Amino acid sequence: MMSLFLQAAAAERPGMLMQLLPFILIIVVFYFFMIRPQVKRQKELRKYRESLKKGDKVVTTGGIYGKVAEVKENYVVVEIATNVNIKVDKAGIIMDMSDAVKK
């Protein structure tokens, strides 16, 4: 009787693993196809924002195209027309204009 119980318990373990396998697979797929690329893109954008310098052409999150006139620690001054400057938070800069032209 006891050996029958042990055999039944041993047979249930692979079933439990087989039930969890699809969930584990879904988590792995989400990581490689969604989470990892997003983190990589955020790192590249942060690196780009930190490397901004005077004269770089940029696009803001609001869709304003301009050229960096001045760089400060938390913001940049962007020249959008002759003698027209706006102060934009660095988080508001999404890409340089060379990226916009390629797309």
N, C-alpha and C positions, 0 to 999 in steps of 0.2 A: 504494500500500500504506500509506504514512504517513498520507494523508488519510483512509483508511478507519479507521485506528486513532484519529485525532483525533475523527472523527465518533462513534465508539463511546464514547470517553471523555466527550464532551459529552452524549451521550444518557444516560449513567449518573448524572449529577449531579441531574437532576430526580427520578430514582428514589430517590436517597439522601435528598433533601429530603422526598419523600412518605413515606418510611419513618420519618423523625424527627417528622413533623407530628403524628401521634397522641400521641406521648409529650409533646410540647410542649403540646398541647391539654390533656392530663390534668394536667400540672403547673399550668397556668393555672386550670383548674377547681378543683383542690385549694386553690390559694391563695385564690381568691375565695369559695369556699363553706365552707372549713374553717379555714384558717390565719388569714385576716384577721378574721373575726368573733371567733375565740378571743382574738386579741391585743387587739381592741377591748374585749371583756368584761373582760379582765385589767386594762386601763388604768382602766376605770370602777370596778372593785372596789378597786384600789389608791387611786384618788382618794377613794372613799367611806371607806375605812379611815383615810386621812390626815385626813379632815374630821370624824371622830367627836368628839362633845362630850358633856358631862354632860347626862343626861336623854334621850338618844337611845335608842329601843327597838331592840334587835338580836336576831339569832338566831345562835347559834354553829354550827360545823360538826357538833357533836354533837347539835344539835336543841334546845338549851336557849334558851328565850326569857327575855329580861330587859331591864333598863334600865341604861344606863351610869351608874355612880356616880363613876368617876374615870378620867382618861385620862393615861397615861404614854407615854414614847417608844416602847416595844416592846410594851406590854400595856395592857389596860383592866381595870378592876374592874367587874364586872357584878352588879347586885342582882337576884337571881332570886326572892326573897321578902322580906318585911319582916325586916330585920336579917340577911339571909343573902346574903353577897357572895362571889363567886368571881373569881379572877384568871385572865384569858384572854389568850393571845397575840393580837395584832392580826390575825395570819393566820388565827386561828380564827373570826373574825367574817365571816359570809358575806353577810348582807343586813340591811336594817332590816325591822321587822315590817309596815310599810305595804306592802312588796313581797310579803310572805307572804300578806297578806289578799287582794291582787289576784289571786293565782294560784289 
